[in-house]
Amino acid sequence: DEAFQAWDQEWASLYPDGDPSRKILEEVQNSYYLVSVVDNDYIHGDLFSVFEEL
């Protein structure tokens, strides 16, 4: 959530209202989810096995 907040407050604010670049940033922020996946088994973990069935 902090990443999208920084995206909006820092990056998008560089562009004026109505600018196509700002619109893209706002659209991505409003229509996508930011997900963090963590594997706590640092030695034997296999984080990517979760995605094999997708």
Rosetta constraint file for C-alpha pairs under 8 A:
AtomPair CA 1 CA 5 HARMONIC 6.19 0.50
AtomPair CA 1 CA 34 HARMONIC 7.08 0.50
AtomPair CA 2 CA 6 HARMONIC 6.05 0.50
AtomPair CA 3 CA 7 HARMONIC 6.07 0.50
AtomPair CA 4 CA 8 HARMONIC 6.19 0.50
AtomPair CA 4 CA 29 HARMONIC 6.28 0.50
AtomPair CA 4 CA 34 HARMONIC 7.68 0.50
AtomPair CA 5 CA 9 HARMONIC 6.03 0.50
AtomPair CA 6 CA 10 HARMONIC 5.32 0.50
AtomPair CA 6 CA 11 HARMONIC 7.12 0.50
AtomPair CA 7 CA 11 HARMONIC 5.08 0.50
AtomPair CA 7 CA 12 HARMONIC 6.34 0.50
AtomPair CA 7 CA 25 HARMONIC 7.73 0.50
AtomPair CA 8 CA 12 HARMONIC 4.97 0.50
AtomPair CA 8 CA 13 HARMONIC 6.58 0.50
AtomPair CA 8 CA 25 HARMONIC 7.37 0.50
AtomPair CA 8 CA 26 HARMONIC 7.04 0.50
AtomPair CA 8 CA 29 HARMONIC 7.67 0.50
AtomPair CA 9 CA 13 HARMONIC 5.72 0.50
AtomPair CA 10 CA 14 HARMONIC 6.96 0.50
AtomPair CA 11 CA 15 HARMONIC 7.85 0.50
AtomPair CA 12 CA 21 HARMONIC 7.74 0.50
AtomPair CA 12 CA 22 HARMONIC 5.17 0.50
AtomPair CA 12 CA 25 HARMONIC 6.27 0.50
AtomPair CA 12 CA 26 HARMONIC 7.37 0.50
AtomPair CA 13 CA 22 HARMONIC 7.58 0.50
AtomPair CA 15 CA 19 HARMONIC 6.23 0.50
AtomPair CA 15 CA 21 HARMONIC 6.99 0.50
AtomPair CA 15 CA 22 HARMONIC 5.66 0.50
AtomPair CA 16 CA 22 HARMONIC 7.21 0.50
AtomPair CA 17 CA 22 HARMONIC 7.00 0.50
AtomPair CA 18 CA 22 HARMONIC 6.96 0.50
AtomPair CA 18 CA 23 HARMONIC 6.61 0.50
AtomPair CA 19 CA 23 HARMONIC 6.27 0.50
AtomPair CA 20 CA 24 HARMONIC 6.28 0.50
AtomPair CA 21 CA 25 HARMONIC 6.41 0.50
AtomPair CA 22 CA 26 HARMONIC 6.14 0.50
AtomPair CA 23 CA 27 HARMONIC 5.99 0.50
AtomPair CA 24 CA 28 HARMONIC 6.19 0.50
AtomPair CA 25 CA 29 HARMONIC 6.20 0.50
AtomPair CA 26 CA 30 HARMONIC 6.09 0.50
AtomPair CA 27 CA 31 HARMONIC 6.01 0.50
AtomPair CA 28 CA 32 HARMONIC 5.69 0.50
AtomPair CA 29 CA 33 HARMONIC 7.74 0.50
AtomPair CA 38 CA 47 HARMONIC 7.48 0.50
AtomPair CA 39 CA 45 HARMONIC 6.25 0.50
AtomPair CA 39 CA 46 HARMONIC 7.41 0.50
AtomPair CA 39 CA 47 HARMONIC 5.64 0.50
AtomPair CA 40 CA 45 HARMONIC 7.23 0.50
AtomPair CA 41 CA 45 HARMONIC 4.57 0.50
AtomPair CA 46 CA 50 HARMONIC 7.93 0.50
AtomPair CA 48 CA 52 HARMONIC 6.85 0.50
